[in-house]
Amino acid sequence: MPTLHPVVEILKNEIAKKNYTWEEAASGSGISPGRFEKIMRGERDMKVVEEERLCKFLGISVYFVERLAELERERQRAALSGKTIH
C-alpha cells in the first residue's frame, strides 16, 4: 500500500470533515474521478494546480494545508530521531 503524502492525507481529512464524497470533491475541483481516486490512494502525485483547485473547493487555503503538512513532516522526523515536538 503506497504511503500518502502529508498534503493528500490532510486533504482527505478535510473532504471527510465536510462530508463530501470523493466524486463530489473531484467534480468540484475539476479533477477527473479516476485520477482523483488514484491521488487519494497514493498511486499518483497531486499537481500543485490540483491542490490549489481542491483547496478552493474545500474553502481552505493552500498555505494552511502546506503548513500542516510541514508540521507533520517535522513530527515524523522527530519521531525517527527519538525527539518530541510539542
N, C-alpha and C positions, 0 to 999 in steps of 0.2 A: 504494500500500500504506500503510495507516494506521500512524502511529508509536505504539508501545506505551508506555503509562505505565510508569515505572520499577517501580512496585509489581507490575504484571502481569508484567513481564519477570522479576522476582525470583521470583514465584510459579511461573511457567512453569519456571524453572530448578530450583526445589525439587521440583516434580512430576516432572521428568525425573530428578533425582538419586535420588529414591526409587522410580524405575521404575514409576510409576503412569501409566496411560493417562488421557487427558482424560475419558473416560467414567467411570472409577473415581473420579477426583477430583471430577467433577460430582456423581456419586451420593453420595459420602462427605460432601460439603459441602451437599447439598440444593439444588443449583442445577440447573435444567433443562439437559439436554445441549445443546440448541440455543443457549440463552443463554450457557452456559459457553464454547462454541466461539466465539461472537461476541466475548466478552470477551477470550479468549486471542488472537484475531486483531486486536484493537484496533478492532473495529467497534461495540462497546458499552462504556460505562464500567462499572466494577465498583463496586457499592454497598458502603458500609462494612460492613454486616451480612454481605455475601457474602465480603468479605475476612476478616472475623473467623471465619466458619464454615470457610473454606478453610484458614486458618492452624491452626485447631483440628484439622481433619482431618489436616493435614500434621505436626502436633506441633511447630509453631514459634510464636513469639509475634508478635503484631501489631507490637509495639514494634520487634522485630528487623527485620521487613520494612520498616517505615516509616523506621527509621534507615538501613538500607542504601539505600533509595530516596532519602533526603535526601542521602546522601554521593554518590550517582550524579548527582543534580541539581547539586550543588556542583562535581563534576568536569566536567560538561558546561558549566556557566557559566564555569569557569576556562579550559577549552579554547577557548571562544569569545573570551575576553579575552586569550588568549596566556599565561596563567599555568599553573603546575603545582601540583598538590596531592599531597602525599606521604602 
